[in-house]
Amino acid sequence: MRVVIVGAGQAGAALAAKLRALGHEGPITMIGEEAAPPYQRPPLSKGYLLGQMEEDRLWLRAPDFWAENAIDLRLGTPVTAIDRTARTVTVGDETLAYDALALTTGSAPRRLPAAIGGDLQGVFTVRTLADVDAMRAEFVPGRRVVIVGGGYIGLEAAAVASKLGLAVTVLEMAPRILQRVAAPETSDYIRALHQSHGVTILEGTALERLLGGPRVTGARLADGREVPADFVIVGVGITPGTALAEAAGLALDNGIATDEMGRTSDPAIWSAGDCASFPWNGRRIRLESVGNAIDQAEAVAANMLGADRPYVATPWFWSDQFDLKLQIAGLNTGYDRIITRSEGMAGVSFWYYRGNTLLAVDAMNDPRAYMVGKRLIDAGKSPAPEVLADAPDLKVLLK
């Protein structure tokens, strides 16, 4: 079986490696649009941007791994077309045949429209190694950065900039930071953390346009205020990489739609990672996380080889900001109640319930709460909210 993998990020790399680990001996070709070999993305906005991690520490595998495992890694050239009838993909001037095709095309950052200054020099996004390399020289103590978007990417970049001595302003159009993904309690905790480090956070504040030309000099807000900026970072979310799938006529639904095995609407084509949506607990979701990219890709690899096992996601996420390690287990969609547990100076955790069902936990510098919460959620267990609130030791909830 000839396998072609389009996308050489976390999911693509995990899928290729798992195929070999499971004993697949047929040809594997993995095609990446970027020039860099498969690498970790989370450290880009943390350790790498801070200068605490060298580029080679980002690599997911040693450079010789791909050749040693007979994985034909092709970098720096995108796939431009899929011919489902002929079962081929077009890469540059070449056509490659496949028996099974995997789309691990990831996602792309949303950008500000050119009409409001999104194309000015000095405006950056944080998604690829090239993105971060392009902005690293901007991080000079005393300079001013405006960050558009109060989600995790924007806040992580804000923390790095503050630690490096820059004056940081975060603009969030919603009434509070992290509104789409977290409870007010988590937003309040992280807002206070940033403010204690001198970060200015403007919530409920829309951007009218960026100022300057050809290079950005500031931001004009919808209320008429102007904020000076030496450069701008845009962190307003990502969109799944569906263009290739759409052009090939595959079904889309908040990403490339797959069944519980990872198959798309074409049985010869599979998908995994940020770009793929899949059935979960009676609804369809798409997860943007390293954990899902690896687990889903490995499940797809097994199913390509005939395992016929549904992928069962166990969502988890994390974020590092200043001295905060935020760990998240589960999905909080539909919560109607928050239980707060404080471990004194050690940390705090917020537990999301819908009725008496535990949905998720946000653990701030509290690895025990995260561990217990994840085990409970993965097992489908929900301690009564009052029991959770009063338990002297969280581990008793696992018994």
Kinemage of the C-alpha trace (Angstrom):
@kinemage 1
@onewidth
@group {chain A} dominant
@subgroup {mainchain}
@vectorlist {calphas} color= white
{ca met a 1} P 0.000 0.000 0.000
{ca arg a 2} L 1.423 3.350 -1.079
{ca val a 3} L 0.694 6.014 1.554
{ca val a 4} L 0.985 9.734 0.890
{ca ile a 5} L 0.706 12.159 3.820
{ca val a 6} L 0.016 15.805 3.019
{ca gly a 7} L 1.256 17.939 5.889
{ca ala a 8} L 4.478 17.465 7.866
{ca gly a 9} L 3.447 18.844 11.238
{ca gln a 10} L 2.728 17.048 14.504
{ca ala a 11} L -0.096 14.908 13.085
{ca gly a 12} L 1.690 13.999 9.859
{ca ala a 13} L 4.876 13.049 11.672
{ca ala a 14} L 2.985 10.951 14.229
{ca leu a 15} L 1.028 9.172 11.501
{ca ala a 16} L 4.126 8.307 9.446
{ca ala a 17} L 6.061 7.064 12.473
{ca lys a 18} L 3.108 4.985 13.706
{ca leu a 19} L 2.663 3.309 10.326
{ca arg a 20} L 6.241 2.075 10.489
{ca ala a 21} L 5.929 1.111 14.163
{ca leu a 22} L 2.890 -1.003 13.309
{ca gly a 23} L 4.843 -2.837 10.647
{ca his a 24} L 3.743 -1.166 7.425
{ca glu a 25} L 6.436 -1.909 4.840
{ca gly a 26} L 4.999 -0.093 1.812
{ca pro a 27} L 6.137 3.293 0.527
{ca ile a 28} L 5.395 6.357 2.683
{ca thr a 29} L 5.782 9.877 1.327
{ca met a 30} L 5.231 12.873 3.618
{ca ile a 31} L 4.979 16.299 2.011
{ca gly a 32} L 5.452 19.535 3.962
{ca glu a 33} L 4.813 23.044 2.715
{ca glu a 34} L 7.411 24.530 5.074
{ca ala a 35} L 11.148 24.134 4.492
{ca ala a 36} L 11.745 23.005 8.082
{ca pro a 37} L 11.471 19.323 9.064
{ca pro a 38} L 8.607 18.350 11.394
{ca tyr a 39} L 8.833 20.384 14.604
{ca gln a 40} L 6.942 21.280 17.781
{ca arg a 41} L 4.772 24.380 17.588
{ca pro a 42} L 3.907 25.098 21.265
{ca pro a 43} L 7.454 26.216 22.224
{ca leu a 44} L 7.461 28.790 19.413
{ca ser a 45} L 5.484 31.302 21.494
{ca lys a 46} L 7.276 30.334 24.714
{ca gly a 47} L 10.800 28.951 25.068
{ca tyr a 48} L 11.906 29.512 21.475
{ca leu a 49} L 10.715 33.117 21.379
{ca leu a 50} L 12.366 33.719 24.755
{ca gly a 51} L 15.654 32.419 23.380
{ca gln a 52} L 15.709 29.522 25.840
{ca met a 53} L 15.416 26.810 23.181
{ca glu a 54} L 17.550 26.320 20.096
{ca glu a 55} L 15.953 25.415 16.785
{ca asp a 56} L 17.208 21.834 16.739
{ca arg a 57} L 15.429 21.178 20.039
{ca leu a 58} L 12.142 21.823 18.246
{ca trp a 59} L 12.585 18.872 15.876
{ca leu a 60} L 10.119 16.059 16.510
{ca arg a 61} L 12.619 13.461 15.351
{ca ala a 62} L 16.357 13.329 14.801
{ca pro a 63} L 17.243 14.412 11.243
{ca asp a 64} L 18.184 10.877 10.142
{ca phe a 65} L 14.988 9.264 11.489
{ca trp a 66} L 13.017 9.745 8.278
{ca ala a 67} L 15.581 8.178 5.964
{ca glu a 68} L 16.316 5.349 8.414
{ca asn a 69} L 12.608 4.483 8.404
{ca ala a 70} L 12.259 4.760 4.622
{ca ile a 71} L 9.926 7.750 4.906
{ca asp a 72} L 10.320 9.980 1.867
{ca leu a 73} L 10.162 13.455 3.426
{ca arg a 74} L 9.621 16.233 0.905
{ca leu a 75} L 9.778 19.782 2.217
{ca gly a 76} L 9.209 23.277 0.903
{ca thr a 77} L 6.760 22.341 -1.852
{ca pro a 78} L 2.993 22.299 -1.314
{ca val a 79} L 0.577 19.803 -2.767
{ca thr a 80} L -1.544 21.768 -5.235
{ca ala a 81} L -4.182 19.236 -6.269
{ca ile a 82} L -5.748 15.862 -5.512
{ca asp a 83} L -7.151 13.693 -8.296
{ca arg a 84} L -9.470 11.311 -6.470
{ca thr a 85} L -10.318 9.307 -9.576
{ca ala a 86} L -6.701 8.644 -10.533
{ca arg a 87} L -5.637 8.580 -6.861
{ca thr a 88} L -2.781 10.998 -7.365
{ca val a 89} L -1.557 14.248 -5.844
{ca thr a 90} L 0.295 17.017 -7.647
{ca val a 91} L 3.494 18.324 -6.055
{ca gly a 92} L 5.198 20.974 -8.130
{ca asp a 93} L 5.674 19.426 -11.567
{ca glu a 94} L 5.362 15.871 -10.255
{ca thr a 95} L 2.383 13.564 -9.843
{ca leu a 96} L 2.478 10.999 -7.022
{ca ala a 97} L 0.189 7.982 -6.862
{ca tyr a 98} L -1.376 6.772 -3.624
{ca asp a 99} L -3.437 3.876 -2.374
{ca ala a 100} L -4.216 5.709 0.870
{ca leu a 101} L -3.956 9.470 1.325
{ca ala a 102} L -3.830 11.257 4.692
{ca leu a 103} L -4.588 14.961 4.979
{ca thr a 104} L -2.829 16.408 8.029
{ca thr a 105} L -2.897 19.946 6.706
{ca gly a 106} L -3.178 21.643 10.101
{ca ser a 107} L -4.409 25.192 10.339
{ca ala a 108} L -3.477 28.756 9.477
{ca pro a 109} L -3.660 31.918 11.570
{ca arg a 110} L -6.391 34.419 10.879
{ca arg a 111} L -4.931 37.706 9.670
{ca leu a 112} L -6.198 41.256 9.825
{ca pro a 113} L -7.589 42.586 6.538
{ca ala a 114} L -5.322 44.811 4.487
{ca ala a 115} L -8.079 47.430 4.584
{ca ile a 116} L -7.382 48.028 8.288
{ca gly a 117} L -3.594 47.778 8.069
{ca gly a 118} L -3.078 44.045 8.305
{ca asp a 119} L -0.482 44.160 5.529
{ca leu a 120} L 1.724 46.835 7.139
{ca gln a 121} L 5.337 46.013 7.916
{ca gly a 122} L 5.858 45.046 11.526
{ca val a 123} L 2.579 43.079 11.805
{ca phe a 124} L 3.137 39.423 12.718
{ca thr a 125} L 1.304 36.191 13.456
{ca val a 126} L 2.557 33.321 15.627
{ca arg a 127} L 2.132 29.992 13.871
{ca thr a 128} L 5.256 28.816 12.068
{ca leu a 129} L 8.964 28.769 12.738
{ca ala a 130} L 9.377 31.351 9.991
{ca asp a 131} L 6.777 33.592 11.697
{ca val a 132} L 8.714 33.607 14.957
{ca asp a 133} L 12.112 33.976 13.282
{ca ala a 134} L 10.749 37.032 11.460
{ca met a 135} L 9.685 38.753 14.690
{ca arg a 136} L 12.446 37.798 17.125
{ca ala a 137} L 14.543 40.877 16.358
{ca glu a 138} L 11.607 43.071 17.391
{ca phe a 139} L 11.799 41.954 21.031
{ca val a 140} L 14.061 44.691 22.353
{ca pro a 141} L 13.629 45.989 25.931
{ca gly a 142} L 11.705 49.254 26.050
{ca arg a 143} L 9.903 48.793 22.743
{ca arg a 144} L 6.098 48.821 22.533
{ca val a 145} L 4.053 45.922 21.228
{ca val a 146} L 0.301 45.779 20.690
{ca ile a 147} L -1.188 42.305 20.708
{ca val a 148} L -4.544 41.944 18.976
{ca gly a 149} L -6.473 39.098 20.592
{ca gly a 150} L -6.723 37.924 24.187
{ca gly a 151} L -6.690 34.175 23.565
{ca tyr a 152} L -3.965 31.786 24.646
{ca ile a 153} L -1.584 32.559 21.769
{ca gly a 154} L -1.868 36.313 22.318
{ca leu a 155} L -1.448 35.995 26.080
{ca glu a 156} L 1.561 33.693 25.761
{ca ala a 157} L 3.203 36.200 23.421
{ca ala a 158} L 2.314 38.986 25.866
{ca ala a 159} L 3.995 37.091 28.703
{ca val a 160} L 7.182 36.590 26.663
{ca ala a 161} L 7.284 40.240 25.598
{ca ser a 162} L 6.776 41.419 29.177
{ca lys a 163} L 9.510 39.108 30.487
{ca leu a 164} L 11.875 40.542 27.849
{ca gly a 165} L 11.206 44.086 29.043
{ca leu a 166} L 8.769 45.385 26.442
{ca ala a 167} L 5.728 47.577 27.077
{ca val a 168} L 2.754 45.339 26.237
{ca thr a 169} L -0.865 46.198 25.417
{ca val a 170} L -3.402 43.447 24.714
{ca leu a 171} L -6.584 44.353 22.800
{ca glu a 172} L -9.571 42.048 23.235
{ca met a 173} L -12.821 42.813 21.418
{ca ala a 174} L -14.905 40.497 23.639
{ca pro a 175} L -15.957 41.629 27.125
{ca arg a 176} L -13.161 39.551 28.660
{ca ile a 177} L -10.015 37.679 27.662
{ca leu a 178} L -10.425 33.942 26.980
{ca gln a 179} L -14.191 34.382 26.779
{ca arg a 180} L -14.612 31.721 24.085
{ca val a 181} L -12.644 29.032 25.898
{ca ala a 182} L -12.717 29.634 29.655
{ca ala a 183} L -14.901 30.600 32.603
{ca pro a 184} L -14.812 34.129 34.048
{ca glu a 185} L -12.865 32.706 37.000
{ca thr a 186} L -10.006 31.619 34.742
{ca ser a 187} L -10.119 34.916 32.843
{ca asp a 188} L -9.935 36.840 36.132
{ca tyr a 189} L -6.991 34.793 37.375
{ca ile a 190} L -4.968 35.232 34.183
{ca arg a 191} L -5.862 38.910 33.817
{ca ala a 192} L -4.586 39.584 37.329
{ca leu a 193} L -1.401 37.649 36.571
{ca his a 194} L -0.652 39.759 33.498
{ca gln a 195} L -1.505 43.025 35.200
{ca ser a 196} L 0.848 42.151 38.055
{ca his a 197} L 3.621 42.023 35.445
{ca gly a 198} L 2.718 45.393 33.943
{ca val a 199} L 0.752 44.187 30.921
{ca thr a 200} L -2.081 46.516 29.890
{ca ile a 201} L -5.219 44.567 28.979
{ca leu a 202} L -8.042 46.415 27.222
{ca glu a 203} L -11.194 44.298 27.107
{ca gly a 204} L -14.396 45.092 25.256
{ca thr a 205} L -12.155 47.117 22.968
{ca ala a 206} L -12.409 46.774 19.203
{ca leu a 207} L -9.623 47.652 16.806
{ca glu a 208} L -10.640 50.188 14.153
{ca arg a 209} L -7.390 50.019 12.203
{ca leu a 210} L -3.623 49.876 12.459
{ca leu a 211} L -1.780 53.129 11.792
{ca gly a 212} L 1.326 53.957 9.818
{ca gly a 213} L 2.840 53.074 6.486
{ca pro a 214} L 4.743 51.337 5.186
{ca arg a 215} L 5.488 50.240 8.773
{ca val a 216} L 2.970 50.068 11.610
{ca thr a 217} L 3.207 52.855 14.200
{ca gly a 218} L 0.143 52.233 16.341
{ca ala a 219} L -3.466 51.149 16.627
{ca arg a 220} L -6.620 53.243 16.549
{ca leu a 221} L -9.404 51.806 18.685
{ca ala a 222} L -13.111 51.937 17.923
{ca asp a 223} L -13.609 54.495 20.702
{ca gly a 224} L -11.088 56.849 19.055
{ca arg a 225} L -8.124 56.200 21.325
{ca glu a 226} L -4.746 55.552 19.747
{ca val a 227} L -2.132 53.197 21.161
{ca pro a 228} L 1.457 53.586 19.900
{ca ala a 229} L 3.243 50.439 18.723
{ca asp a 230} L 6.675 49.560 17.408
{ca phe a 231} L 5.214 46.280 16.175
{ca val a 232} L 1.979 44.280 16.379
{ca ile a 233} L 1.225 40.610 16.967
{ca val a 234} L -2.111 39.262 15.756
{ca gly a 235} L -3.573 36.348 17.703
{ca val a 236} L -7.219 36.148 16.645
{ca gly a 237} L -7.541 32.415 16.120
{ca ile a 238} L -6.876 29.922 13.381
{ca thr a 239} L -8.766 28.340 10.511
{ca pro a 240} L -8.481 24.652 9.555
{ca gly a 241} L -6.477 23.819 6.450
{ca thr a 242} L -9.321 22.671 4.226
{ca ala a 243} L -8.548 24.321 0.865
{ca leu a 244} L -7.052 21.205 -0.723
{ca ala a 245} L -9.875 18.989 0.557
{ca glu a 246} L -12.520 21.445 -0.600
{ca ala a 247} L -11.025 21.663 -4.089
{ca ala a 248} L -11.091 17.859 -4.234
{ca gly a 249} L -14.787 17.801 -3.323
{ca leu a 250} L -14.453 16.207 0.111
{ca ala a 251} L -17.162 16.839 2.698
{ca leu a 252} L -16.410 19.698 5.119
{ca asp a 253} L -17.957 20.433 8.505
{ca asn a 254} L -15.892 22.796 10.671
{ca gly a 255} L -12.858 21.239 9.038
{ca ile a 256} L -12.407 18.117 6.939
{ca ala a 257} L -15.281 15.870 8.024
{ca thr a 258} L -14.231 12.358 9.046
{ca asp a 259} L -16.036 9.391 10.495
{ca glu a 260} L -15.084 7.853 13.843
{ca met a 261} L -12.240 5.938 12.163
{ca gly a 262} L -10.726 9.024 10.567
{ca arg a 263} L -11.986 8.402 7.021
{ca thr a 264} L -13.202 11.323 4.960
{ca ser a 265} L -16.127 11.147 2.517
{ca asp a 266} L -13.676 9.387 0.159
{ca pro a 267} L -12.773 5.978 1.655
{ca ala a 268} L -9.227 6.210 0.280
{ca ile a 269} L -8.589 9.533 2.045
{ca trp a 270} L -8.097 10.021 5.777
{ca ser a 271} L -7.534 13.077 7.947
{ca ala a 272} L -6.200 13.948 11.410
{ca gly a 273} L -5.088 16.908 13.505
{ca asp a 274} L -6.217 20.539 13.579
{ca cys a 275} L -7.833 20.274 10.140
{ca ala a 276} L -10.131 17.335 10.920
{ca ser a 277} L -13.540 17.236 12.586
{ca phe a 278} L -14.907 13.990 13.975
{ca pro a 279} L -17.829 12.530 15.981
{ca trp a 280} L -17.517 12.813 19.771
{ca asn a 281} L -20.152 12.250 22.430
{ca gly a 282} L -23.035 12.722 20.035
{ca arg a 283} L -21.709 15.807 18.298
{ca arg a 284} L -18.954 16.787 15.891
{ca ile a 285} L -15.853 18.562 17.176
{ca arg a 286} L -12.445 19.691 15.990
{ca leu a 287} L -9.622 19.879 18.512
{ca glu a 288} L -6.648 22.225 18.186
{ca ser a 289} L -4.073 20.558 20.415
{ca val a 290} L -0.846 18.578 20.295
{ca gly a 291} L -2.408 15.725 22.222
{ca asn a 292} L -5.221 15.302 19.734
{ca ala a 293} L -2.905 15.633 16.738
{ca ile a 294} L -0.764 12.756 17.990
{ca asp a 295} L -3.534 10.494 19.293
{ca gln a 296} L -5.825 10.952 16.305
{ca ala a 297} L -2.996 10.492 13.802
{ca glu a 298} L -1.876 7.281 15.484
{ca ala a 299} L -5.459 6.008 15.490
{ca val a 300} L -5.751 6.799 11.780
{ca ala a 301} L -2.481 4.973 11.081
{ca ala a 302} L -3.840 1.861 12.793
{ca asn a 303} L -7.148 2.104 10.931
{ca met a 304} L -5.366 2.530 7.607
{ca leu a 305} L -3.836 -0.867 8.332
{ca gly a 306} L -7.195 -2.436 9.158
{ca ala a 307} L -7.565 -2.014 12.934
{ca asp a 308} L -11.120 -0.706 12.529
{ca arg a 309} L -11.092 0.972 15.963
{ca pro a 310} L -13.014 4.220 16.566
{ca tyr a 311} L -10.963 7.163 17.763
{ca val a 312} L -12.033 8.185 21.265
{ca ala a 313} L -10.659 11.633 22.091
{ca thr a 314} L -9.651 12.591 25.637
{ca pro a 315} L -9.166 16.358 25.282
{ca trp a 316} L -6.369 18.076 27.174
{ca phe a 317} L -4.500 21.350 26.692
{ca trp a 318} L -1.940 23.529 28.418
{ca ser a 319} L -0.560 27.062 28.441
{ca asp a 320} L 2.567 28.570 30.040
{ca gln a 321} L 2.466 32.259 30.985
{ca phe a 322} L 5.015 33.851 33.331
{ca asp a 323} L 5.252 31.404 36.267
{ca leu a 324} L 1.813 29.950 35.520
{ca lys a 325} L 1.352 26.394 34.276
{ca leu a 326} L -2.268 26.120 33.190
{ca gln a 327} L -3.430 22.562 32.494
{ca ile a 328} L -6.892 21.850 31.090
{ca ala a 329} L -8.699 18.523 30.904
{ca gly a 330} L -12.003 17.975 29.109
{ca leu a 331} L -14.227 20.364 27.140
{ca asn a 332} L -16.298 22.909 29.050
{ca thr a 333} L -18.991 23.482 26.401
{ca gly a 334} L -22.403 23.829 28.030
{ca tyr a 335} L -21.261 24.266 31.635
{ca asp a 336} L -23.630 25.934 34.089
{ca arg a 337} L -21.671 25.798 37.319
{ca ile a 338} L -18.086 26.303 38.499
{ca ile a 339} L -16.598 24.706 41.614
{ca thr a 340} L -13.448 26.440 42.834
{ca arg a 341} L -10.775 24.627 44.813
{ca ser a 342} L -7.822 26.511 46.264
{ca glu a 343} L -4.686 24.791 47.442
{ca gly a 344} L -3.385 27.881 49.228
{ca met a 345} L -0.156 29.172 47.726
{ca ala a 346} L 0.213 25.991 45.683
{ca gly a 347} L -2.481 26.727 43.112
{ca val a 348} L -6.155 26.893 42.272
{ca ser a 349} L -8.505 24.888 40.069
{ca phe a 350} L -11.878 25.594 38.473
{ca trp a 351} L -14.164 22.626 37.806
{ca tyr a 352} L -16.862 22.888 35.132
{ca tyr a 353} L -20.189 21.141 35.678
{ca arg a 354} L -23.362 20.812 33.652
{ca gly a 355} L -25.889 19.822 36.286
{ca asn a 356} L -24.115 17.047 38.154
{ca thr a 357} L -21.870 16.054 35.237
{ca leu a 358} L -18.198 17.005 35.393
{ca leu a 359} L -17.112 18.395 32.015
{ca ala a 360} L -13.677 19.938 32.454
{ca val a 361} L -11.120 21.375 34.848
{ca asp a 362} L -8.730 24.327 34.579
{ca ala a 363} L -5.790 23.756 36.933
{ca met a 364} L -3.476 26.691 37.679
{ca asn a 365} L -0.146 25.504 39.101
{ca asp a 366} L -2.055 22.527 40.488
{ca pro a 367} L -0.909 19.337 38.731
{ca arg a 368} L -2.756 17.124 41.208
{ca ala a 369} L -6.101 18.742 40.342
{ca tyr a 370} L -5.347 18.285 36.660
{ca met a 371} L -4.356 14.635 37.100
{ca val a 372} L -7.415 13.770 39.184
{ca gly a 373} L -9.763 15.757 36.943
{ca lys a 374} L -8.442 14.153 33.766
{ca arg a 375} L -8.755 10.650 35.182
{ca leu a 376} L -12.320 11.312 36.322
{ca ile a 377} L -13.383 12.843 32.996
{ca asp a 378} L -11.711 10.143 30.905
{ca ala a 379} L -13.483 7.491 32.989
{ca gly a 380} L -16.848 9.265 32.729
{ca lys a 381} L -17.054 9.744 36.487
{ca ser a 382} L -18.593 12.823 38.107
{ca pro a 383} L -18.261 13.362 41.851
{ca ala a 384} L -21.142 15.386 43.245
{ca pro a 385} L -20.233 19.082 43.168
{ca glu a 386} L -20.598 19.413 46.942
{ca val a 387} L -18.342 16.382 47.474
{ca leu a 388} L -15.710 17.882 45.191
{ca ala a 389} L -15.903 21.221 46.972
{ca asp a 390} L -15.449 19.687 50.435
{ca ala a 391} L -13.017 16.813 49.739
{ca pro a 392} L -9.874 17.327 51.858
{ca asp a 393} L -7.805 15.286 49.400
{ca leu a 394} L -8.718 15.075 45.721
{ca lys a 395} L -7.339 11.559 45.413
{ca val a 396} L -10.237 10.189 47.458
{ca leu a 397} L -12.463 11.033 44.486
{ca leu a 398} L -10.710 8.367 42.424
{ca lys a 399} L -11.687 5.531 44.760
